[in-house]
Every structure is written in C-alpha cells, then in structure tokens.
Amino acid sequence: MEGKDDKPWTVLLTGSTGSLRTYILSSLQALPPTMIRKIYCLNRSEDAKQKQAAALDVRGLPPLEEERIFFIKATFIHFLMPFKEFRQHIKGVRDFLQFSYRSPRHPPFLYISSLRIAYFSNMHHIPEEISYDLLAIAGGYSQSKYVAERMVEAYVRSTGLPAAVMRVGQIAGPPPREWFPTLLRASQHIGALLSTLGRHNDIDWIPVDILSQIIMEIAEYVIGRPARTGASMVFNIANPETVPFESLLPHLTGIALNTVPCGEWVRLLQQSATNRPTAPGTPGLKLLGLYRSAFTPGKSPF
Ligand SMILES: NC(=O)c1ccc[n+]([C@@H]2O[C@H](COP(=O)([O-])OP(=O)(O)OC[C@H]3O[C@@H](n4cnc5c(N)ncnc54)[C@H](OP(=O)(O)O)[C@@H]3O)[C@@H](O)[C@H]2O)c1
C-alpha cells in the first residue's frame, strides 16, 4: 500500500480472486478516490478480470470499478505443495519488500500469514511477534509462511520501514444473507455434510467478510503509524469463541440435509470426482488428501 501525507493510496493486491481477497478488494473499492487512487490486482490467470467480476457478483458485492482497478498476470502458490515449491512465493515476498523499499514513498507491506505456523508448538498463547524458536513447523505451507514472516521482520529491522504480518485463523464463509442461495447454486456440492469433525470438532472459524473488515482496519492503522518503529507489527486474528461443529449444522441445510460420518464423507467427495470428471471441480477435492489423513485415526498430521 502507498499513501502518506493525505495523498490517496495505490494498492497492490496479490491473488485478488480468492475468497478473502474478493472481500478485501470490495472494501478497497468502496473507499473514495480521494483515499484510494488505484488498485493493481496481481493474478495468475489470463481471465482474472472476468473471474473477479463473477466472484463479486456471486457474493452479492458491488461490481468492479474498472476506472481504478487494473489486472496484471503473475504466478503464485498452493496450500499443499512441499516447501521447495514455495520458492516462487518466498521470492515474491522478497520482490514486494524490495518494491516497497525502492518506492519513493515506501508503502507499508501487509502480509497475510497463518496461525497454523504455531500449530505444533504446543503454545497456548501465541505472542504477537515474530518468534525465532518455532522449530517444529510441518508442511510447506506453514514453513513458507514462517520464512516470509522472518523476511518481513528482517526488512523492518534493517530499514526501519513499516510492514505488518496478519496471522489468520481458520476462515469460514460469510454469514447467510439474501444472496446466499445464489452463492450456493454457483458451487458444487456432494449432497452431504460431515456429522462431526472428530478431534477438530470445536470450531473457531472467522466469517470471511468480518475478517476482511478487520484486515482493512489493521491496514488503516499500519498506514497511519509513523515509520521507523524498528519492529514489524504482528496481529493474530482469531475468533475467541469456539462452538461445537454440530451447532452449525442447522444453518447449513441449504447445502445438504443429511449428515454422514467422516470416512463416508471423504468417500462421497472422491466419488464426486469420478462421477463428474468433466464438471467444474468440487472445491473440497483440492484438499482430498488432507481430509483423508485428517479423518483417519492415528494418521492425522493436524
Ligand atoms: N483459508 C483459511 O482458513 C486460511 C487460514 C489462515 C490463513 N489463510 C491465508 O489467508 C489468505 C486467504 O486468501 P484468499 O481466500 O483470498 O485466497 P486463497 O483461497 O488462499 O487463494 C486464492 C487466490 O490465489 C490464487 N492461487 C491459488 N493457487 C494458486 C497457484 N498454485 N498459483 C497461483 N495462484 C494461485 C487464486 O487464483 P485463481 O483465481 O487463478 O485460482 C486466487 O487468486 C491466504 O494468504 C491464506 O494463506 C487462510
């Protein structure tokens, strides 16, 4: 983000077609041109602009403001890849940090990390600082987030320029609103819900639209702070309330009425790929391997 001295901001947003970042983009374009001059969206796909328009539409969000929003093609990462395949992502973080450094107005760099980096640390309280002793981080995704956090920290310490890390907990969809049936119709479903999440049953998910508002507030706070604070700002964004997964089920009847045990749900998910090989993918299929191990007793890495 760029913008000091009451001049409007220019924002660079990576992966804008994602669920959370669609909400962030919507919040950004809702700000007046006196605050946000331009928004550059970096995405991997050629048709990112069309995808973005559809992503806003299906969520009942206002359409793209084309005069201020520009799409640029760029390459990124994937949740389940091994660490070495996150090299591009790490390099991307370095490039954006350099970009902030070399820009005359040194725009603050805001990085979305994950609370998952502390998952294996057995810490009950995760400090809002870049920790140097998180040695047991499993999975390329968490490792790449951790390395990126440390790069942000090194950047701030060596330059005195502003940057922030926002560690996010598990993201959930938005609370149901009048446009929710449209969103449901646009997604693929396997026709069944899990009856329980097993050892993950106490859920503390954050609705994506609320999370996006929190991130916008943090962004404004970071931009408003004077530079040269000497340490990166770290924010853990978690839902302090947990509820049992079952309490959510009555609100999900628009997706499916029947519930099935974990093993059966994974089988149905797998079957959905076999039955509809040419149909647009069921989103959950991307994480099939993860669900298999998460719901197999004694095998779960999570
Ligand atoms: N989900 C959670 O519960 C959770 C928890 C903690 C932190 N986070 C973090 O919160 C952020 C969530 O952001 P989000 O919901 O907006 O996005 P997202 O679902 O993480 O990612 C979607 C965006 O990334 C692009 N993308 C996905 N795989 C890619 C690949 N292999 N190569 C290049 N681009 C790829 C997508 O492009 P296409 O449109 O082309 O597919 C889309 O623009 C992420 O930084 C995530 O790590 C998430």
The ligand as a Gaussian input file, in Angstrom:
#p B3LYP/6-31G(d) Opt

LIG

0 1
 N       -8.402000     -20.484000       4.413000
 C       -8.020000     -20.369000       5.650000
 O       -8.690000     -20.848000       6.569000
 C       -6.751000     -19.615000       5.977000
 C       -6.233000     -19.678000       7.271000
 C       -5.110000     -18.905000       7.572000
 C       -4.528000     -18.094000       6.611000
 N       -5.041000     -18.092000       5.352000
 C       -4.413000     -17.205000       4.380000
 O       -5.388000     -16.223000       4.060000
 C       -5.297000     -15.900000       2.684000
 C       -6.630000     -16.328000       2.034000
 O       -6.781000     -15.625000       0.904000
 P       -7.953000     -15.862000      -0.162000
 O       -9.119000     -16.554000       0.454000
 O       -8.189000     -14.565000      -0.810000
 O       -7.214000     -16.720000      -1.200000
 P       -6.838000     -18.243000      -1.358000
 O       -8.046000     -19.075000      -1.438000
 O       -5.748000     -18.605000      -0.421000
 O       -6.137000     -18.158000      -2.807000
 C       -6.863000     -17.857000      -3.921000
 C       -6.072000     -16.919000      -4.802000
 O       -4.753000     -17.427000      -5.001000
 C       -4.632000     -17.847000      -6.365000
 N       -3.962000     -19.154000      -6.416000
 C       -4.321000     -20.306000      -5.814000
 N       -3.453000     -21.302000      -6.124000
 C       -2.531000     -20.754000      -6.929000
 C       -1.383000     -21.258000      -7.592000
 N       -0.997000     -22.518000      -7.485000
 N       -0.679000     -20.403000      -8.354000
 C       -1.043000     -19.118000      -8.463000
 N       -2.120000     -18.555000      -7.872000
 C       -2.860000     -19.376000      -7.116000
 C       -6.035000     -17.945000      -6.908000
 O       -6.009000     -17.715000      -8.305000
 P       -7.132000     -18.301000      -9.288000
 O       -8.322000     -17.386000      -9.181000
 O       -6.452000     -18.222000     -10.608000
 O       -7.428000     -19.696000      -8.841000
 C       -6.710000     -16.807000      -6.156000
 O       -6.394000     -15.559000      -6.719000
 C       -4.100000     -16.651000       2.135000
 O       -2.935000     -15.890000       2.240000
 C       -4.024000     -17.859000       3.070000
 O       -2.726000     -18.411000       3.109000
 C       -6.139000     -18.815000       5.018000

